[in-house]
Amino acid sequence: MSTSTVRPSATALSRLRPVDSAGSAQVTIVDGFFAERQTTNRDRTIPHGFARLQDSGPLNNLRLAAGLEGQYQALADTGGNRTQAALQLGIGLRTLQRKLKEYKQKGLA
């Protein structure tokens, strides 16, 4: 990967300024093409994607896999069958076994 110095074009209206390394410099998009895209993403695209995840199931699977109650609910739903519970949660059998063991060691199970 090569690196090179960035230089403004001949038609640039201002000089390039370095970004504050402390991260205090903020960029605000107020109008134009990217402001419209930002608004569209915030108001339509992200909520639509979120709704699609909820409808299709993976989001709920992630929520279940992240919490203790989800794993025990999956076990209850499958009659204690760990393989089926792992499939329901969308995780591997070994992952489910490891999490259950961790909960038991922590006294949560």
N, C-alpha and C positions, 0 to 999 in steps of 0.2 A: 504494500500500500504506500503510495507516494503522497507526500504533503507538499503544498505550495502556498504561497502567500496570496491572499484574496485581495484583489484590487478593484476599485470602483470602475464602472464602465465610463467611457468618454462622455456619455450623456447623463451621468448621475447628477442629481440635484444637490446632494450633500455628501459629506465625507463619511466613511465608515468609522464607527466608534466601537471600541471593545466593550463587551458585556461585562458588567461588574462581576468579578469573580466571587464576591460574597453572596451573590444571588439576590441582592436587593433590587436590582433593575427589573422592572416588570413591563411587559408589553401588553397594551390594551388595543384590541381591534375595535374600531368604532364605526367604520362604514366600508362600503365596497364589497368586492367579491367574497373575501374571507369572513367578513361580518355576517353576510347572508348565509354562508355555509355553516358558521358557528350556530346561528339561530336555528337553522333547519335541523342540525344534529341534536341540539338541546331539546327542541320542541317536538320533533317527529321521529328521527332515526333512532335515537337511543331508547325512547319509550317503546317504539315498535319492536326493536330487537329484544328488549327486556320481556315484552309480552309474548313474543315468539318462544323465548326460552322457557317461560312459564307454561305455555301451552304444550310444548313438545316434551317436557319432563326433565331435561338435564339440570335445570336450575333447582328443582325440588330435590333431585338426587344429590346435588352438591350440598344443599342444606342438611339433608339427612345424614350424609357421610361426615359432615363436620361436627355433628353433635352426638352425645352419648344417647340421648333419648331416641334418636333416629335409628341407631344400630339395634337397640333393644326392641324398638317397634318393628323393625324389619325381621328380627328373629321371631317375634311373636306372630307376625303375619305369615311366616313360613313354617310355623310349628317347630321352631328351633333348628331348622335346617340351615346351617351356616352357608353352604354353597348357594342356596337360593336367596338367602338374605344378602349375600355379597352381590349377586346379580341384580337384585332389586335396588340396591344402593348404588350400583354402577362402579363398584370397587372390586379389587381382587380378593379372593378368599384369604390369602395370606395377610393382606392389609387388614381385613376385618379381624382375623385372629390376633394379630399384633395389637390392634387397638383395644380389643376386649381384654387382653392380657395386661396392657398398660393400665386400664381402668381398674382391674382387679388389684394390681400392685399398689395403686394409689388409694385403694379402699373405696372406690366409687361404685364398684359392682357388687 
